[in-house]
Amino acid sequence: MLTLLIFVAAYLLGSISSAILICKMRGLPDPRTQGSNNPGATNVLRIAGKPTAIAVLVFDVLKGAIPVYGAYRLGVEPLHLGFIAIAACLGHMYPIFFNFKGGKAVATAFGALAPINWLFALAIVVTWLVVAKTTKYSSLAAIVTVSLAPFYSWLIKPLYTNSVTMLSLLILFKHRSNIVRLLKGTEDKIH
């Protein structure tokens, strides 16, 4: 019962679109109608600059971290923590408060995964930064990072490998159009 309640709360928290709300508060256009039409930190960076993108990034990370870490502190088992992480990401991807049109949930997934272990979180951040810096593609950095996350988990905290794998598959599924654009050479780079 506790897991179910946290699952619902995680989805609802994930459904709060920081990109849309922060852009609205700052008098900026809705990120769902500009740039890549994705309400996430990378698109906000393109349309509004670093300070706004950082605010979106921090809020999106917290949307994943708060329910998962809270559930962990309450003694929820590892596999159920994975379902709670997925709920937060599904909220970000398909927000009930914004007509189910959301983002890719990369930052929210990172927030959900980061509490596993500091070394695991560092591996994820370094992987994303290296790929993004060398290729200039945020989507490719996300795809490579979530593809390697189960391996990192297996090396560092094997207990969470199944949960990390489930979340990674969800993020890869949400990036399927990015994968097609990357293969065609039409994907937008980070500006």
Secondary structure as GFF3:
##gff-version 3
##sequence-region A 1 191
A	DSSP	alpha_helix	2	14	.	.	.	ID=ss1
A	DSSP	alpha_helix	18	25	.	.	.	ID=ss2
A	DSSP	three_ten_helix	31	33	.	.	.	ID=ss3
A	DSSP	alpha_helix	41	48	.	.	.	ID=ss4
A	DSSP	alpha_helix	50	73	.	.	.	ID=ss5
A	DSSP	alpha_helix	78	93	.	.	.	ID=ss6
A	DSSP	three_ten_helix	96	98	.	.	.	ID=ss7
A	DSSP	alpha_helix	106	113	.	.	.	ID=ss8
A	DSSP	three_ten_helix	114	116	.	.	.	ID=ss9
A	DSSP	alpha_helix	118	135	.	.	.	ID=ss10
A	DSSP	alpha_helix	138	156	.	.	.	ID=ss11
A	DSSP	three_ten_helix	158	160	.	.	.	ID=ss12
A	DSSP	alpha_helix	161	174	.	.	.	ID=ss13
A	DSSP	alpha_helix	176	184	.	.	.	ID=ss14
###
